[in-house]
Amino acid sequence: MEQKKATEQHAVAEVVDRLAEKYPGVDRDEIARIVADEYAGLEGKPVRDFVPVLVEKSAKKRVKQAAKA
């Protein structure tokens, strides 16, 4: 179980990297906060296989809005 959690957290960290590369005008710390917030929103959900994908999708929307601001 702990290995799955570590793999999931690594995948979520990669989300930060991808979004930071795609939206260089948005501060990386802000992107990391957005991703962490989206990740926390999925805490305790029983199906974990798609958590990184769900986090990236919802975080991308928020980062895109931040890039426009």
Secondary structure, DSSP 8 states (H G I E B T S, - for coil): -HHHHHHHHHHHHHHHHHHHHH-TTS-HHHHHHHHHHHHHHTTT-S--TTHHHHHHHHHHHHHHHHHH-
